Amino acid sequence: MPELKSTALARVEYDAATAVLTVWFAGSGEVWDHYAVPRAVYEALIAAEAPGRVFTATIRDRYPARRRSRGTDIAAALRASLAAT
């Protein structure tokens, strides 16, 4: 996981297999998944001098996103949804 020099973003992770960018916000502690984010966009984000500004300009409101509930175990939720089908 890359270290970000940002007061807005605490952490980001990118899953290349699914093109999902997960963003942890420093102030609120919220976690958001952004879908269909190209790898080049993620790479520009982590290389930026101001990642928060890059996020606002190139990711927020441009890619579908969903806020994770606090305490959500994504792996458990996926297993439950697969078991239900």
C-alpha positions in Angstrom: 0.0 0.0 0.0 1.5 3.3 -1.0 2.0 6.1 1.5 0.0 9.2 0.7 1.1 12.8 1.5 -2.4 14.0 2.1 -4.5 15.5 4.8 -7.7 14.4 3.1 -7.0 10.8 2.2 -5.8 8.4 4.9 -5.3 5.4 2.6 -6.1 4.1 -0.8 -6.0 0.5 -2.3 -6.5 -0.6 -5.8 -7.7 -4.0 -7.0 -6.5 -4.4 -10.6 -8.6 -7.5 -11.2 -11.8 -5.6 -10.5 -10.7 -2.0 -11.1 -12.0 -1.0 -7.7 -10.4 1.9 -5.9 -11.0 1.9 -2.2 -10.5 5.2 -0.4 -10.3 5.9 3.3 -10.9 9.5 4.2 -8.8 11.1 6.9 -11.3 13.4 8.5 -14.5 11.4 8.6 -13.0 7.9 8.6 -15.5 7.0 5.8 -14.5 4.3 3.3 -15.7 4.4 -0.3 -15.3 1.9 -3.1 -15.1 3.5 -6.6 -15.8 1.2 -9.5 -14.3 0.9 -13.0 -11.3 3.1 -12.2 -8.6 2.7 -14.7 -5.2 1.8 -13.3 -3.6 4.9 -14.9 -6.0 7.1 -12.8 -5.0 5.2 -9.6 -1.3 5.6 -10.5 -1.8 9.4 -11.0 -3.5 9.6 -7.7 -0.7 8.0 -5.7 2.0 9.9 -7.6 0.4 13.3 -7.0 1.8 16.0 -4.8 -1.8 16.7 -3.7 -3.8 13.4 -3.8 -6.9 15.0 -2.3 -7.1 17.5 -5.1 -6.5 14.8 -7.7 -9.2 12.7 -6.2 -11.7 15.5 -6.3 -10.8 16.5 -9.9 -10.5 13.1 -11.5 -12.3 10.4 -9.4 -15.1 11.8 -7.2 -18.3 12.2 -9.1 -16.8 10.6 -12.2 -16.8 6.9 -11.3 -19.7 4.9 -9.7 -19.1 4.7 -5.9 -20.6 3.2 -2.8 -19.9 4.0 0.8 -19.0 1.0 3.0 -20.9 0.7 6.2 -18.7 0.9 9.2 -17.7 -2.5 10.4 -18.7 -4.1 7.1 -16.7 -7.3 6.4 -16.7 -7.3 2.6 -15.5 -11.0 2.4 -18.3 -12.1 4.7 -20.9 -10.1 2.7 -19.7 -11.7 -0.5 -19.8 -15.2 0.9 -23.4 -14.6 2.2 -24.5 -13.3 -1.2 -23.0 -16.2 -3.0 -24.6 -18.7 -0.5 -28.0 -17.1 -1.1 -27.9 -17.8 -4.9 
